[in-house]
Amino acid sequence: MQPANSPTRRDMMKTSAALSAAAVLSSLGSNFAHAAGSDALKVGMIGCGGRGTGAARDCAQASPRTRIVAMGDLFQDRLDTSHANLKELGEQFKVTDDGAFVGFDAYKQVIDSDVDYVLLCEPPGFRPRSVAYAIEKGRHVFAEKPIAVDAAGVRAFLAAMDVAKSKNLGVLAGTVFRHHQTHVDAINQLHEGVIGDIVAGYSYYNTNGLWHHPRKPEWSDMEWQCRNWPYFNWLSGDHIVEQNVHRIDIQNWVMKGSPKSAYAMGGRQARIDPMYGHIYDHFAVEYVYENDQKQDVRIINTCRQQDGTDTRVTEYYVGTKGTAEPSKGPKSEHRARPLPLAKGYIQEHRDLIKSMENGKPLNEGQMVADCTLASIMGRMSAYTGKLITWEQALAAEEDTFPKALDFASMPVAPVAVPGKA
């Protein structure tokens, strides 16, 4: 879906991407013949944690033509575990020793392999560089959400999207709800006016805490942070960006565009131990959108990761004719049971592969860039205590990615203090 933003915000996104886009190299990806023909679709995976391993399984289930032929991770043990688990795919898993790579440059080695399609499931801080290199090399891409952790990363991603379009390359985003039929049917109803004009919304991603790996004496600062990547802003963007981006994407989808502003607060109440890095454990954001009548609509979004708390992961929208909860499916007299989200994880790969075979590959780059920046906007507001506009978020100079990548010292930034950050 194309965002229906005001011209100022939409044009700024396109202009920023165009200014930094690389030169057009070709009109079609060099691998396109494989995707369009009857040959096997060769897939490489980057990031061998739970999400990467899951994405490989989903891709395999999406089409019997897929073959996982290359994989890479920063750590050997993560790669070994994933390799052992994916052997269950049988003939669809073809990774030999020559196709397994470890280290900071493993992403390049996977992309440089003879692959048609890459699964980018490394920590989000690394994703802009991986996407750019994959597109440069003519690979179709599955980019897990979010696609960046700061505005600099979003701008780099958008530049790569211009090149992807020029090469007719597919870019699938990890915003799985866009391919989950329960949500698709419900939000189509909202766009058809089943509850009238939307005037307010309430969105929640309130969960318990995450996994954590206690630090080992032999780990450097860099290894400790990368093995516990959700807790460091340069790797995850904080949980409002890494996890809550799903709910913010649904907000954008419902409202047919991105927010004009964010006014937020947040902090750390449960994560007071330094072993949990420097991210917050709760956020509350007021996002302002425009509805079809060009009226301001406020959507309250909260997210929390605190053990022992009640969870709530859903959203409610209020219209002039009623209310709706999209996660429960379309409104009807005989509401069907919502489909398992697992079907969406497979369907998204199926949709991309089908589009590649038809010669018109999906490109969800703008959509996932929009929801990523909206999430970053909320974090920026909470960290600073300031109202942040879309224009301010897009133009922000913040660039958190390290200038050099090695296993030497990697200092941890202080916890952001509103009014001082």
C-alpha positions as CSV (number, residue, x, y, z in Angstrom):
1,M,0.0,0.0,0.0
2,Q,1.3,3.4,-0.9
3,P,1.2,5.9,2.0
4,A,-1.3,8.7,1.7
5,N,0.7,11.3,3.6
6,S,0.7,15.0,3.1
7,P,2.8,16.1,0.2
8,T,5.5,17.5,2.4
9,R,6.3,14.2,4.3
10,R,5.9,12.0,1.2
11,D,8.0,14.2,-1.0
12,M,10.8,14.4,1.7
13,M,11.1,10.7,1.9
14,K,11.4,10.3,-1.9
15,T,13.8,13.2,-2.2
16,S,16.1,11.9,0.5
17,A,16.3,8.6,-1.2
18,A,16.9,10.0,-4.6
19,L,19.7,12.3,-3.5
20,S,21.7,9.4,-2.1
21,A,20.8,6.6,-4.6
22,A,23.6,4.7,-6.3
23,A,23.9,4.7,-10.1
24,V,21.6,2.4,-12.0
25,L,23.5,-0.7,-13.0
26,S,20.9,-2.7,-15.0
27,S,17.2,-3.0,-15.6
28,L,16.9,-6.6,-14.2
29,G,18.7,-8.5,-11.5
30,S,21.2,-10.9,-12.9
31,N,19.5,-13.7,-11.0
32,F,16.1,-13.1,-12.4
33,A,16.1,-16.0,-14.9
34,H,16.5,-18.5,-12.0
35,A,13.5,-17.0,-10.2
36,A,11.3,-17.0,-13.3
37,G,12.2,-20.4,-14.7
38,S,11.8,-23.9,-13.5
39,D,15.2,-24.2,-11.8
40,A,15.6,-24.3,-8.0
41,L,15.4,-20.9,-6.2
42,K,18.7,-20.7,-4.3
43,V,18.5,-18.9,-1.0
44,G,21.1,-17.5,1.3
45,M,20.5,-16.6,5.0
46,I,22.3,-14.0,7.0
47,G,21.7,-14.2,10.7
48,C,21.3,-17.7,12.2
49,G,19.4,-17.0,15.3
50,G,15.8,-18.0,16.0
51,R,14.4,-15.5,13.5
52,G,16.8,-16.4,10.7
53,T,16.3,-20.2,11.2
54,G,12.5,-19.6,11.3
55,A,12.6,-17.5,8.1
56,A,14.5,-20.3,6.3
57,R,11.8,-22.8,7.3
58,D,9.1,-20.4,6.2
59,C,10.8,-19.9,2.9
60,A,11.2,-23.7,2.4
61,Q,7.5,-24.2,3.1
62,A,6.5,-21.4,0.8
63,S,7.8,-23.2,-2.3
64,P,9.2,-26.7,-3.0
65,R,11.6,-24.9,-5.5
66,T,13.6,-23.2,-2.7
67,R,17.0,-24.5,-1.6
68,I,18.9,-23.0,1.3
69,V,22.5,-23.1,-0.1
70,A,24.4,-20.5,2.0
71,M,24.3,-19.2,5.5
72,G,26.3,-16.7,7.6
73,D,26.5,-15.4,11.2
74,L,28.9,-13.5,13.4
75,F,29.4,-16.5,15.6
76,Q,30.3,-20.1,14.8
77,D,28.1,-21.6,17.5
78,R,25.0,-19.8,16.3
79,L,25.7,-21.0,12.8
80,D,26.3,-24.6,13.9
81,T,23.0,-24.7,15.9
82,S,21.0,-23.4,13.0
83,H,22.7,-25.7,10.5
84,A,21.9,-28.7,12.7
85,N,18.2,-27.6,13.1
86,L,17.7,-26.9,9.4
87,K,18.8,-30.4,8.3
88,E,15.2,-31.4,8.9
89,L,14.4,-29.6,5.6
90,G,15.9,-32.6,3.8
91,E,16.6,-31.9,0.1
92,Q,15.7,-28.2,0.5
93,F,18.8,-27.7,2.8
94,K,22.0,-27.8,0.7
95,V,24.5,-25.9,2.8
96,T,28.0,-27.4,2.7
97,D,31.1,-26.3,4.5
98,D,31.9,-24.1,1.5
99,G,28.6,-22.3,1.9
100,A,28.9,-21.5,5.6
101,F,30.5,-18.3,6.7
102,V,31.4,-16.6,10.0
103,G,32.4,-13.1,11.0
104,F,31.6,-9.5,10.3
105,D,31.9,-10.0,6.6
106,A,29.8,-13.1,6.4
107,Y,27.0,-11.2,4.9
108,K,29.1,-10.3,1.9
109,Q,30.3,-13.9,1.5
110,V,26.7,-15.2,1.5
111,I,25.5,-12.6,-1.0
112,D,28.5,-13.2,-3.2
113,S,27.5,-16.9,-3.3
114,D,25.5,-18.2,-6.2
115,V,22.1,-17.3,-4.7
116,D,19.0,-15.7,-6.1
117,Y,17.3,-14.6,-2.8
118,V,18.7,-13.6,0.6
119,L,17.1,-13.6,4.0
120,L,18.4,-10.7,6.1
121,C,17.8,-11.7,9.7
122,E,20.8,-10.3,11.5
123,P,20.4,-7.6,14.3
124,P,18.7,-4.6,12.7
125,G,21.7,-2.3,13.2
126,F,23.5,-4.3,10.5
127,R,20.6,-4.3,8.1
128,P,21.1,-1.2,6.0
129,R,24.5,-2.3,4.9
130,S,23.3,-5.8,4.1
131,V,20.4,-4.6,2.1
132,A,22.6,-2.2,0.1
133,Y,25.1,-4.9,-0.7
134,A,22.5,-7.4,-1.7
135,I,20.8,-5.0,-4.1
136,E,24.1,-3.9,-5.5
137,K,24.8,-7.6,-6.3
138,G,21.4,-8.1,-7.9
139,R,19.8,-10.3,-5.2
140,H,16.1,-10.4,-4.3
141,V,15.7,-9.6,-0.6
142,F,13.7,-10.6,2.5
143,A,14.6,-7.8,5.0
144,E,13.3,-8.6,8.5
145,K,11.8,-5.6,10.3
146,P,12.9,-3.0,11.3
147,I,15.2,-2.1,8.4
148,A,17.3,0.4,10.5
149,V,17.7,1.8,14.0
150,D,18.2,5.5,13.2
151,A,17.4,8.0,10.5
152,A,20.8,7.6,8.8
153,G,20.0,3.9,8.3
154,V,16.5,4.7,7.0
155,R,18.0,7.1,4.4
156,A,20.6,4.5,3.4
157,F,17.9,1.8,3.0
158,L,15.7,4.2,0.8
159,A,18.7,4.8,-1.4
160,A,19.0,1.0,-1.9
161,M,15.3,0.8,-2.7
162,D,15.8,3.2,-5.7
163,V,18.4,0.9,-7.1
164,A,16.2,-2.2,-6.4
165,K,13.4,-0.7,-8.4
166,S,15.7,0.1,-11.3
167,K,16.8,-3.5,-11.3
168,N,13.3,-5.0,-10.9
169,L,14.4,-6.7,-7.7
170,G,11.9,-7.9,-5.1
171,V,12.1,-6.6,-1.5
172,L,9.9,-8.3,1.0
173,A,9.6,-6.8,4.5
174,G,9.2,-8.7,7.7
175,T,6.0,-6.9,8.6
176,V,4.1,-10.2,8.5
177,F,0.6,-8.8,9.3
178,R,0.5,-7.4,5.7
179,H,0.3,-11.0,4.5
180,H,-1.9,-12.3,7.3
181,Q,-5.4,-12.8,5.9
182,T,-7.2,-12.1,9.2
183,H,-5.6,-8.6,9.3
184,V,-5.9,-8.0,5.5
185,D,-9.7,-8.7,5.6
186,A,-10.3,-6.6,8.7
187,I,-8.3,-3.6,7.5
188,N,-9.9,-3.8,4.0
189,Q,-13.2,-3.4,5.8
190,L,-11.9,-0.3,7.7
191,H,-10.8,1.2,4.4
192,E,-14.3,0.5,3.0
193,G,-15.8,2.5,5.8
194,V,-17.3,-0.2,8.0
195,I,-16.8,1.9,11.1
196,G,-17.0,5.3,9.3
197,D,-14.2,7.9,9.5
198,I,-11.5,6.9,12.0
199,V,-11.3,9.4,14.8
200,A,-9.1,7.7,17.4
201,G,-7.0,4.6,18.0
202,Y,-5.3,2.6,20.8
203,S,-2.4,0.3,20.1
204,Y,-0.5,-2.1,22.4
205,Y,2.6,-4.2,22.4
206,N,2.8,-5.0,26.2
207,T,4.7,-8.2,26.9
208,N,7.0,-9.8,29.5
209,G,10.8,-9.6,29.3
210,L,13.1,-11.0,26.7
211,W,15.8,-13.7,26.7
212,H,19.2,-12.6,28.0
213,H,22.7,-14.3,27.9
214,P,24.8,-13.8,31.0
215,R,28.2,-12.4,30.1
216,K,31.1,-14.8,30.0
217,P,34.6,-13.7,31.1
218,E,36.1,-14.3,27.7
219,W,33.6,-12.1,25.9
220,S,34.8,-8.7,24.7
221,D,32.4,-5.7,25.0
222,M,31.5,-6.1,21.3
223,E,30.7,-9.9,21.7
224,W,28.7,-9.3,24.8
225,Q,26.6,-6.6,23.1
226,C,26.1,-8.6,19.9
227,R,25.1,-11.7,21.8
228,N,22.6,-9.6,23.7
229,W,21.7,-7.3,20.8
230,P,18.1,-6.4,21.8
231,Y,19.4,-4.4,24.8
232,F,21.6,-2.0,22.8
233,N,20.2,0.9,20.8
234,W,22.8,0.7,18.0
235,L,21.8,-3.0,17.4
236,S,18.1,-3.0,18.0
237,G,16.8,0.6,18.1
238,D,15.2,-0.2,21.5
239,H,12.1,-2.4,21.7
240,I,9.8,0.3,20.5
241,V,11.6,0.0,17.1
242,E,12.6,-3.7,17.1
243,Q,9.3,-5.2,18.4
244,N,6.6,-2.5,18.5
245,V,7.3,-1.7,14.9
246,H,4.6,-4.3,14.1
247,R,1.9,-2.3,15.8
248,I,3.1,0.9,14.3
249,D,3.0,-0.6,10.9
250,I,-0.6,-1.6,11.5
251,Q,-1.3,2.0,12.5
252,N,0.2,3.3,9.3
253,W,-1.8,0.7,7.3
254,V,-5.1,1.6,8.9
255,M,-4.4,5.4,8.5
256,K,-3.1,5.0,5.0
257,G,0.1,6.9,5.8
258,S,2.7,7.8,8.4
259,P,2.2,10.1,11.4
260,K,2.8,13.8,11.4
261,S,4.3,13.8,15.0
262,A,5.1,11.8,18.1
263,Y,4.9,13.0,21.7
264,A,6.2,10.3,24.0
265,M,7.5,9.2,27.4
266,G,9.3,6.1,28.7
267,G,11.9,4.8,31.0
268,R,13.5,1.9,32.9
269,Q,11.8,0.5,36.0
270,A,12.6,-3.2,35.7
271,R,15.8,-3.0,33.6
272,I,17.9,-1.3,36.2
273,D,20.9,-3.7,36.1
274,P,23.6,-2.6,33.6
275,M,23.5,-6.2,32.1
276,Y,20.4,-5.1,30.3
277,G,22.3,-2.5,28.3
278,H,20.8,1.0,28.0
279,I,17.3,0.5,26.5
280,Y,14.0,1.4,28.1
281,D,11.5,-1.2,29.3
282,H,8.3,0.9,28.6
283,F,7.1,3.6,26.2
284,A,3.8,5.5,25.7
285,V,3.4,7.6,22.5
286,E,0.7,9.9,21.2
287,Y,1.0,9.7,17.4
288,V,-0.9,12.3,15.3
289,Y,-2.2,11.2,11.8
290,E,-4.6,12.6,9.3
291,N,-7.8,10.7,8.4
292,D,-9.5,10.8,5.0
293,Q,-11.2,14.0,5.9
294,K,-7.8,15.7,6.7
295,Q,-8.7,15.8,10.4
296,D,-6.1,15.1,13.0
297,V,-6.4,11.6,14.6
298,R,-4.6,10.7,17.8
299,I,-3.5,7.1,18.3
300,I,-2.1,6.2,21.7
301,N,0.6,3.5,21.4
302,T,2.1,1.8,24.4
303,C,4.8,-0.9,24.6
304,R,6.3,-2.6,27.6
305,Q,8.7,-5.5,28.3
306,Q,8.4,-6.2,32.1
307,D,8.2,-9.7,33.6
308,G,5.1,-10.4,35.8
309,T,2.9,-7.9,34.0
310,D,-0.3,-8.5,32.1
311,T,0.3,-8.7,28.4
312,R,-1.8,-7.0,25.7
313,V,-0.8,-7.2,22.0
314,T,-3.6,-5.8,19.9
315,E,-5.2,-2.5,18.7
316,Y,-8.6,-0.8,18.7
317,Y,-9.9,1.8,16.3
318,V,-12.8,4.2,16.9
319,G,-14.8,5.5,14.0
320,T,-17.9,7.7,13.5
321,K,-20.0,4.5,13.1
322,G,-18.4,2.0,15.5
323,T,-15.2,0.4,16.7
324,A,-12.9,-2.4,15.4
325,E,-10.2,-4.7,16.7
326,P,-8.3,-5.9,13.5
327,S,-6.5,-8.7,15.2
328,K,-9.8,-10.5,15.6
329,G,-10.6,-10.3,11.9
330,P,-13.4,-8.6,9.9
331,K,-16.6,-7.5,11.5
332,S,-19.5,-10.0,10.7
333,E,-22.4,-11.7,12.3
334,H,-20.5,-15.0,12.2
335,R,-16.9,-14.0,12.9
336,A,-14.5,-16.7,11.9
337,R,-11.7,-17.7,14.2
338,P,-8.5,-15.6,13.5
339,L,-6.0,-17.5,11.4
340,P,-2.7,-18.5,13.1
341,L,0.0,-15.9,12.5
342,A,2.3,-18.7,11.4
343,K,0.4,-18.8,8.1
344,G,1.4,-15.2,7.5
345,Y,5.1,-16.0,7.9
346,I,4.8,-18.6,5.1
347,Q,2.4,-16.5,3.0
348,E,4.8,-13.5,2.8
349,H,7.5,-15.6,1.2
350,R,4.9,-17.3,-1.1
351,D,3.7,-13.9,-2.2
352,L,7.2,-12.7,-3.0
353,I,8.2,-15.9,-4.9
354,K,5.0,-15.8,-7.0
355,S,5.6,-12.1,-7.9
356,M,9.2,-12.9,-8.9
357,E,8.0,-15.8,-11.1
358,N,5.5,-13.4,-12.7
359,G,8.3,-10.9,-13.5
360,K,6.8,-8.2,-11.2
361,P,8.5,-8.7,-7.9
362,L,7.0,-7.1,-4.8
363,N,8.8,-4.1,-3.4
364,E,7.7,-3.2,0.2
365,G,10.6,-1.0,0.9
366,Q,8.8,2.3,1.2
367,M,6.2,0.8,3.5
368,V,8.7,-0.8,5.9
369,A,10.9,2.4,5.9
370,D,7.9,4.4,6.9
371,C,6.9,2.3,9.9
372,T,10.6,2.0,10.9
373,L,11.0,5.8,10.9
374,A,7.7,6.2,12.8
375,S,9.0,3.9,15.5
376,I,12.3,5.8,15.7
377,M,10.3,9.0,16.0
378,G,8.6,7.6,19.1
379,R,11.9,6.6,20.6
380,M,13.4,10.0,19.9
381,S,10.5,11.8,21.6
382,A,10.7,9.6,24.7
383,Y,14.5,9.9,25.0
384,T,14.4,13.7,24.7
385,G,11.1,14.6,26.1
386,K,10.3,16.6,23.0
387,L,7.6,16.5,20.4
388,I,9.2,15.1,17.2
389,T,7.8,15.8,13.8
390,W,8.1,13.5,10.8
391,E,10.4,16.0,9.1
392,Q,12.7,16.3,12.1
393,A,12.9,12.5,12.4
394,L,13.8,12.0,8.8
395,A,16.5,14.8,8.8
396,A,18.0,13.7,12.1
397,E,21.8,13.4,12.1
398,E,21.9,10.5,14.6
399,D,24.0,7.7,13.3
400,T,24.7,5.0,15.9
401,F,26.5,2.4,13.8
402,P,30.2,1.9,14.8
403,K,32.9,3.4,12.6
404,A,34.9,0.2,12.9
405,L,33.7,-3.4,13.5
406,D,36.0,-5.7,15.5
407,F,36.0,-7.5,18.8
408,A,37.8,-4.7,20.7
409,S,36.3,-2.4,23.3
410,M,32.8,-1.1,22.5
411,P,31.6,1.4,25.1
412,V,28.0,1.4,26.1
413,A,26.2,4.7,25.7
414,P,24.4,6.1,28.8
415,V,20.7,5.6,29.4
416,A,18.9,8.5,27.8
417,V,17.5,11.0,30.2
418,P,14.5,13.1,28.9
419,G,15.3,16.8,29.0
420,K,19.1,16.1,28.8
421,A,19.4,13.6,25.9
